[in-house]
Every structure is written in structure tokens, then in C-alpha cells.
Amino acid sequence: MSASRGREQVTIYTDDKVALRHAVTRYRQAMNASDLTSTETQPERRNYDKLTDHINRVRTEAQRFAAQQLERFRRWMASHEQHYAR
């Protein structure tokens, strides 16, 4: 079977009219990309996304903590600079 591309009408060429008529009248629900993925993989993807979000939050918090500690150490060194300069 082949079909021409048309906006308002289409021309279909086939060598089996009965099979074409059967295929056209058969009901099939339209599918989208989500329907094509396994329902078992969807929860895995959600878990992966949750874990990634958690890792990003932990990384951000660790960077903030490290910056605070570094600044605290710098202030301490500045206040004790004269003591260690002797």
C-alpha cells in the first residue's frame, strides 16, 4: 500500500482492497510517547529524578558549608596573624 500526501484528500494505492478496508475500519486508540514506555520503567525514572534532586541539594548545601568554614578560618587566621608572625 502507498498513499499520496494531501491536505484535503488522499489517494491510496493498494493491491488488496479487502485488507485495506479491514485495516481502515479497525479501531486503534491513539498512542503517545508515554504509552510506549513500560509502566515498570516509569517509577524507576521517578526514583532516579528524586535521587538526582537530592544529590543536587546535598551538593549545594556542602558547597555552602565549605564556603562558610573557609571564611571562618580566614577570619581566625587574620585575628591570630600577629601571634604567628613572631
N, C-alpha and C positions, 0 to 999 in steps of 0.2 A: 504494500500500500504506500502511496505517497500523496501529499496534499500540497496545493499551492498556498502561498501566503496571501491572505487578503484581509482587508479590514471589514468589508461589508458582506462579502460572500467568499466561499471557499470551493475549490474544485478538487474532488477526491478521485484518485485513480486506484482501482483495485482489480484483482483477478478473481476475488471471492466475495461476491455481493452478500451472500448469506452470512459469512463470518463477520463482515463489516457491520451489517445490520445488527447482529448479535452483540458485537463489541460496543456499538454506539448506545444500544438500549440498556446495557448492563450498568447498574448503579454502583458507583465507587465514590466514597466520601473523599473530599479533597484533603491532601496531607500538607503539612508544613514541616520545616526542618526539625522542630521539636518531636514530631511524630516519628521521625526516622531514627532518633536516638533511642537506645534501650532505656527502659524505665529503671533498670538497675544501675545505669551509669549516671543518671541524674542526681541521686543522693550523693554519690561519690564526688561529683563535681561540686555540689553544695558544700560538702565537708572540706574539699580542697580549698574552695574560696574562703570558708570560715578560718581555716588554718592559716592561709596566706594573710588575711586581715589581721589575725592575732600576731603573727610574726612581725608584720609591719608596725603594729602598735608597740610591741616589745622593743623592736629596734629603735623606734623614735624615743621611747622612754629611756632606753640605755644611753643613747646619744645625749639626751638632755641631762641625765645624771652625770655622765662623764664630763660634760662641759662645766657643770656646777662644781664638781670636785676639782677640776683643773683650776678654775677661778679661785676656789677656796685655798688651794695650795699656793697659787701665785700671791695671794694676799698674805698668807702666812709667811712665805719667803721674804716678801717686801718688809714685813714688820720685824723679821729676825735678821735682816741683811747685815746690820751693823754688828750684831753678835758674832756672826760667822766670818765677817771681813777681817777680824783681828789677826 
